[in-house]
Amino acid sequence: MHTETAKARLDKWLWAARFFKTRTLAVEAIAGGKVHLNGHRVKPGHGIAIGDQLRIRKGPYEFIVQVKELSTRRGPAPVAAMLFEETPESRATRDQLAELHRLSALAAPHAERRPNKKQRRQITRFIGKDTSH
């Protein structure tokens, strides 16, 4: 999926590589300092080239990727995955963090099901928000 030029806009490439669902979200992330190109903050319209390194922060996760191909068109996910290569350190860190989140979610108490009508009434009475008046 090479383009005619040797550079592509950063926001369009992030959208085409499926890091963000819309270009607007990509622009907001770039403007908010969540995306660094070769270690520097850049503007959404900045050009990227093959071989550039991107540091992309999405929530608690951080991706460090090397640009392999350029594209400004959003295609299927398997094609988008060919546009970049994630560093092994980045992948290991993300996997470790995902496992940590999974384990902490298991330790957190959660209800097996939603409360039934009688239990909801008891909760409402206990909280003190009687809606019958």
Residue frames as qw, qx, qy, qz and C-alpha x, y, z in Angstrom:
[[0.000, 0.884, 0.467, 0.000, 0.00, 0.00, 0.00],
 [0.448, -0.209, 0.056, 0.868, 2.66, 2.52, -0.94],
 [0.228, 0.882, 0.285, -0.299, 1.56, 6.03, -1.72],
 [0.627, 0.692, 0.069, 0.350, 3.00, 8.11, -4.53],
 [0.016, 0.871, -0.312, 0.380, 4.91, 10.36, -2.14],
 [0.569, 0.193, -0.686, 0.411, 7.67, 9.40, 0.27],
 [0.008, -0.025, 0.603, -0.797, 5.79, 10.91, 3.20],
 [0.331, -0.549, -0.690, -0.336, 2.29, 10.63, 4.68],
 [0.309, -0.607, 0.156, -0.715, 0.45, 12.76, 7.20],
 [0.056, 0.184, -0.870, 0.454, 0.83, 11.38, 10.72],
 [0.525, 0.093, 0.465, -0.707, -2.87, 11.58, 11.58],
 [0.777, 0.320, -0.254, -0.478, -3.90, 9.80, 8.36],
 [0.479, 0.337, -0.808, 0.066, -1.30, 7.09, 8.87],
 [0.160, -0.118, 0.794, -0.574, -2.41, 6.44, 12.48],
 [0.683, 0.219, 0.233, -0.657, -5.99, 6.14, 11.26],
 [0.728, 0.402, -0.466, -0.304, -5.01, 3.87, 8.34],
 [0.344, 0.299, -0.854, 0.252, -2.91, 1.68, 10.68],
 [0.638, -0.475, -0.523, -0.307, -6.00, 1.35, 12.92],
 [0.348, -0.022, -0.596, 0.724, -4.49, 2.84, 16.06],
 [0.208, 0.272, 0.372, -0.863, -7.48, 5.21, 16.21],
 [0.393, 0.483, 0.781, -0.048, -11.04, 4.70, 15.03],
 [0.331, 0.892, 0.296, 0.082, -11.34, 8.17, 13.47],
 [0.532, 0.434, -0.075, 0.723, -8.93, 10.79, 12.21],
 [0.276, -0.795, 0.010, -0.539, -10.39, 13.21, 14.74],
 [0.833, -0.552, 0.040, 0.020, -9.34, 10.92, 17.60],
 [0.817, 0.121, 0.012, 0.564, -5.87, 10.63, 16.04],
 [0.207, 0.680, -0.014, 0.703, -5.58, 14.44, 15.80],
 [0.536, -0.765, 0.027, -0.355, -6.68, 14.84, 19.44],
 [0.912, -0.328, 0.022, 0.245, -4.12, 12.26, 20.61],
 [0.653, 0.335, 0.004, 0.680, -1.31, 13.94, 18.66],
 [0.034, -0.741, 0.009, -0.671, -2.27, 17.39, 19.91],
 [0.694, -0.674, 0.022, -0.253, -2.53, 16.04, 23.46],
 [0.033, -0.719, 0.682, -0.130, 1.05, 14.73, 23.41],
 [0.862, -0.134, 0.444, -0.206, 0.08, 11.05, 23.29],
 [0.881, 0.386, 0.168, 0.216, 2.03, 10.45, 20.06],
 [0.239, -0.807, 0.381, 0.382, 5.75, 11.12, 19.61],
 [0.830, 0.550, -0.024, 0.086, 7.62, 10.79, 16.33],
 [0.703, 0.361, -0.318, 0.523, 11.31, 9.88, 16.75],
 [0.509, -0.301, -0.479, 0.649, 11.18, 11.13, 20.34],
 [0.034, -0.063, -0.041, 0.997, 9.60, 14.53, 19.56],
 [0.319, 0.599, 0.601, -0.422, 6.10, 15.97, 19.78],
 [0.133, 0.019, 0.558, 0.819, 4.78, 16.87, 16.36],
 [0.470, 0.262, 0.123, -0.834, 1.65, 18.30, 14.77],
 [0.746, 0.255, 0.573, -0.222, -1.02, 16.13, 13.12],
 [0.668, 0.730, -0.004, -0.143, -0.03, 17.21, 9.60],
 [0.207, -0.714, 0.638, 0.201, 3.64, 16.34, 10.09],
 [0.781, 0.397, -0.417, -0.242, 4.98, 13.93, 7.49],
 [0.706, -0.426, 0.565, -0.022, 6.23, 10.50, 8.42],
 [0.517, 0.564, -0.592, -0.255, 8.52, 8.27, 6.39],
 [0.955, -0.036, -0.294, -0.011, 9.38, 4.59, 6.33],
 [0.652, 0.164, -0.480, 0.563, 11.74, 3.77, 9.19],
 [0.186, -0.547, 0.233, -0.783, 10.40, 6.40, 11.60],
 [0.322, -0.189, -0.858, 0.352, 9.73, 5.36, 15.19],
 [0.394, -0.526, -0.185, -0.731, 6.41, 6.21, 16.83],
 [0.136, -0.093, -0.814, 0.556, 5.54, 6.12, 20.52],
 [0.425, -0.375, -0.407, -0.717, 1.75, 5.91, 20.86],
 [0.034, 0.022, 0.781, -0.623, 0.02, 6.05, 24.24],
 [0.516, -0.306, -0.480, -0.640, -3.55, 4.72, 24.43],
 [0.767, -0.565, -0.139, -0.272, -4.93, 4.59, 27.95],
 [0.647, -0.659, 0.379, 0.056, -2.54, 2.63, 30.18],
 [0.871, 0.110, 0.364, 0.312, -0.85, 0.99, 27.18],
 [0.045, 0.826, -0.336, -0.450, 2.09, 2.31, 25.18],
 [0.881, 0.363, 0.255, 0.163, 3.02, 1.11, 21.70],
 [0.152, -0.722, 0.458, 0.496, 6.51, 1.65, 20.28],
 [0.804, 0.408, 0.430, 0.050, 6.38, 0.90, 16.57],
 [0.269, -0.370, 0.516, 0.724, 8.59, 1.22, 13.51],
 [0.600, 0.592, 0.072, -0.534, 6.89, 2.45, 10.31],
 [0.573, -0.076, 0.740, 0.344, 7.27, -0.23, 7.61],
 [0.238, 0.404, 0.649, 0.599, 4.92, 1.11, 4.93],
 [0.121, 0.206, 0.142, -0.961, 2.98, 4.29, 4.23],
 [0.024, -0.468, -0.813, -0.345, -0.72, 4.51, 3.58],
 [0.183, 0.013, 0.191, -0.964, -3.43, 7.12, 3.76],
 [0.658, -0.122, -0.409, -0.620, -6.29, 4.70, 3.07],
 [0.508, -0.277, 0.678, -0.454, -7.89, 2.62, 5.79],
 [0.608, 0.168, -0.689, -0.357, -8.11, -1.03, 4.83],
 [0.873, -0.319, -0.335, -0.155, -8.72, -4.37, 6.53],
 [0.587, -0.757, 0.282, -0.061, -6.96, -5.08, 9.83],
 [0.891, -0.093, 0.279, 0.345, -4.51, -7.64, 8.37],
 [0.541, 0.629, 0.116, 0.546, -3.35, -5.07, 5.81],
 [0.194, -0.915, 0.101, -0.338, -3.11, -2.35, 8.49],
 [0.802, -0.542, 0.216, 0.125, -0.93, -4.63, 10.63],
 [0.816, 0.220, 0.185, 0.501, 1.63, -4.71, 7.79],
 [0.196, 0.899, 0.024, 0.391, 2.13, -0.93, 8.00],
 [0.204, -0.791, 0.445, -0.367, 4.16, -1.15, 11.21],
 [0.763, 0.006, -0.610, 0.213, 6.25, -3.44, 13.37],
 [0.536, -0.797, 0.067, -0.271, 6.05, -3.25, 17.15],
 [0.210, 0.594, -0.714, 0.306, 9.29, -3.58, 19.10],
 [0.656, -0.159, -0.734, 0.071, 9.62, -6.74, 21.23],
 [0.212, -0.052, -0.575, 0.788, 10.15, -4.66, 24.40],
 [0.383, -0.058, 0.000, -0.922, 6.94, -2.73, 23.76],
 [0.707, -0.119, -0.560, -0.416, 4.98, -5.93, 23.17],
 [0.550, -0.105, -0.742, 0.369, 6.37, -7.55, 26.34],
 [0.012, -0.015, -0.417, 0.909, 5.55, -4.49, 28.45],
 [0.536, -0.075, -0.180, -0.821, 1.98, -4.33, 27.10],
 [0.709, -0.120, -0.674, -0.169, 1.43, -8.06, 27.67],
 [0.387, -0.071, -0.689, 0.608, 2.73, -7.76, 31.24],
 [0.199, 0.004, 0.242, -0.950, 0.43, -4.80, 31.95],
 [0.644, -0.094, -0.410, -0.639, -2.57, -6.61, 30.43],
 [0.638, -0.128, -0.747, 0.132, -1.89, -9.63, 32.65],
 [0.170, -0.048, -0.547, 0.818, -1.61, -7.36, 35.69],
 [0.423, -0.040, -0.020, -0.905, -4.98, -5.75, 34.85],
 [0.697, -0.102, -0.611, -0.362, -6.54, -9.19, 34.35],
 [0.520, -0.120, -0.743, 0.404, -5.29, -10.40, 37.74],
 [0.025, 0.042, 0.398, -0.916, -6.44, -7.25, 39.55],
 [0.557, -0.091, -0.264, -0.783, -9.90, -7.60, 37.99],
 [0.673, -0.144, -0.722, -0.071, -10.12, -11.16, 39.32],
 [0.356, -0.114, -0.648, 0.663, -9.28, -9.95, 42.83],
 [0.233, -0.084, 0.099, -0.964, -11.94, -7.22, 42.78],
 [0.285, 0.301, 0.844, -0.341, -15.32, -8.22, 44.19],
 [0.314, 0.062, -0.413, -0.853, -18.18, -8.32, 41.72],
 [0.667, 0.095, 0.448, -0.587, -21.79, -9.41, 41.88],
 [0.373, 0.031, 0.893, 0.248, -22.76, -12.65, 40.20],
 [0.115, 0.551, 0.696, 0.446, -25.92, -11.09, 38.80],
 [0.112, -0.417, -0.036, -0.901, -27.99, -7.93, 38.95],
 [0.157, 0.084, 0.729, -0.661, -30.09, -7.37, 42.08],
 [0.068, -0.480, -0.821, -0.301, -33.71, -8.50, 41.82],
 [0.197, -0.687, -0.277, -0.642, -36.66, -6.25, 42.63],
 [0.685, -0.683, -0.252, 0.025, -36.69, -7.05, 46.36],
 [0.711, -0.226, -0.041, 0.665, -32.93, -6.45, 46.65],
 [0.244, 0.443, 0.186, 0.842, -33.21, -3.14, 44.75],
 [0.409, -0.769, -0.265, -0.415, -35.86, -1.97, 47.21],
 [0.767, -0.546, -0.152, 0.301, -33.61, -2.92, 50.12],
 [0.582, 0.073, 0.070, 0.807, -30.69, -1.06, 48.57],
 [0.007, -0.630, -0.250, -0.735, -32.87, 2.01, 48.00],
 [0.590, -0.755, -0.236, -0.162, -34.08, 1.93, 51.61],
 [0.783, -0.341, -0.082, 0.513, -30.54, 1.48, 52.92],
 [0.420, 0.259, 0.129, 0.860, -29.21, 4.41, 50.86],
 [0.036, -0.530, -0.455, 0.715, -32.14, 6.54, 52.01],
 [0.174, 0.177, -0.380, -0.891, -33.49, 7.51, 48.61],
 [0.328, 0.393, 0.829, -0.225, -37.10, 6.59, 48.97],
 [0.046, 0.023, -0.486, -0.873, -38.79, 7.33, 45.63],
 [0.072, -0.484, -0.868, -0.078, -42.31, 6.36, 46.70],
 [0.052, -0.659, -0.413, 0.626, -43.19, 9.93, 47.87]]
